[in-house]
Amino acid sequence: MKKEIPLLNTITTASNQDLEKYEQKFKALADQQRLQIINILAVKESVCVCDLTPIIDMPQSKLSYHLKILLEADLIKKEKQGTWNYYSLNVSELKGILSDQLCCVFLPSSC
């Protein structure tokens, strides 16, 4: 007896908008330098760009570019304090897209 495979039109599928949102998130995560930024933010919780630049050893302009991509993907948050921007992880968003194993790498307090 053959197992019947449901037709695609009977399955609820994600909207194009949802797919684009996740594509943006996964593209943001598909870069070693951005993963390093996420890892640093997981350890330090909230970091000013002025303090992050020497830790990650990249020019501030390049760091700002990577932070912008992470912000647009909603993976990090930005809080302005005086003249400086402080960045932190958007923990709920990261937990929603990372496996348990990756959450333990990037969000050790969640394990």
C-alpha positions as CSV (number, residue, x, y, z in Angstrom):
1,M,0.0,0.0,0.0
2,K,1.4,3.4,-1.1
3,K,1.6,6.2,1.4
4,E,-0.2,9.3,0.1
5,I,1.8,12.5,0.0
6,P,-0.3,15.6,0.7
7,L,-0.4,18.2,-2.1
8,L,1.4,21.4,-1.5
9,N,-1.7,23.5,-1.8
10,T,-3.2,21.7,1.2
11,I,-0.2,22.5,3.5
12,T,0.0,25.8,5.2
13,T,3.1,27.5,4.0
14,A,5.1,30.5,5.2
15,S,4.4,33.8,3.5
16,N,7.0,35.4,1.3
17,Q,7.4,38.1,4.0
18,D,8.2,35.5,6.7
19,L,10.7,33.8,4.4
20,E,12.4,37.1,3.6
21,K,12.6,37.8,7.4
22,Y,14.3,34.5,8.1
23,E,16.6,34.8,5.0
24,Q,17.8,38.1,6.4
25,K,18.5,36.6,9.8
26,F,20.3,33.6,8.4
27,K,22.4,35.8,6.1
28,A,23.3,38.0,9.1
29,L,24.4,34.8,11.0
30,A,26.4,33.5,8.0
31,D,29.4,35.6,8.7
32,Q,32.3,34.8,11.0
33,Q,32.8,38.4,12.1
34,R,29.1,38.9,13.0
35,L,29.1,35.6,14.9
36,Q,32.1,36.9,16.8
37,I,30.2,40.1,17.6
38,I,27.3,38.0,18.9
39,N,29.6,35.9,21.0
40,I,31.2,39.0,22.6
41,L,27.8,40.5,23.3
42,A,26.7,37.2,24.9
43,V,29.6,37.5,27.3
44,K,29.6,41.2,27.9
45,E,25.8,41.7,27.8
46,S,25.9,45.4,26.7
47,V,28.8,47.0,24.9
48,C,29.6,50.4,23.5
49,V,31.0,50.6,20.0
50,C,34.0,52.4,21.5
51,D,34.8,49.3,23.7
52,L,33.8,46.8,21.0
53,T,36.2,48.1,18.4
54,P,39.5,47.1,20.2
55,I,38.0,43.8,21.3
56,I,37.1,42.6,17.8
57,D,40.1,44.4,16.2
58,M,38.4,46.0,13.2
59,P,37.9,49.6,12.2
60,Q,34.9,51.3,13.6
61,S,33.4,51.8,10.1
62,K,33.5,48.1,9.3
63,L,32.2,47.2,12.8
64,S,29.3,49.7,12.3
65,Y,28.5,47.9,9.0
66,H,28.3,44.5,10.7
67,L,26.2,45.9,13.6
68,K,23.8,47.5,11.1
69,I,23.2,44.1,9.5
70,L,22.6,42.4,12.9
71,L,20.3,45.3,13.9
72,E,18.3,45.0,10.6
73,A,17.9,41.3,11.2
74,D,16.7,42.1,14.7
75,L,19.4,39.9,16.3
76,I,20.8,42.7,18.4
77,K,19.4,45.8,20.1
78,K,20.8,49.3,20.3
79,E,20.4,51.8,23.1
80,K,21.7,55.3,22.9
81,Q,23.3,56.7,26.0
82,G,24.6,60.2,25.6
83,T,26.7,60.3,22.4
84,W,27.4,56.5,22.4
85,N,25.4,53.5,21.2
86,Y,25.3,50.4,23.3
87,Y,24.6,47.1,21.8
88,S,23.1,43.9,23.3
89,L,21.7,40.7,22.1
90,N,18.0,40.3,21.3
91,V,17.9,37.1,23.3
92,S,14.3,36.1,22.4
93,E,15.0,36.4,18.7
94,L,18.2,34.4,18.9
95,K,16.5,31.7,21.0
96,G,13.8,31.5,18.3
97,I,16.1,30.7,15.4
98,L,19.1,28.9,17.0
99,S,19.2,25.2,17.9
100,D,19.7,24.2,21.5
101,Q,23.3,23.4,20.8
102,L,24.0,26.8,19.2
103,C,22.1,28.6,22.0
104,C,24.6,27.0,24.5
105,V,27.4,28.4,22.4
106,F,26.1,31.9,22.0
107,L,23.8,32.1,25.1
108,P,25.4,30.0,27.7
109,S,23.2,31.3,30.5
110,S,20.2,29.7,28.6
111,C,21.6,26.2,29.0
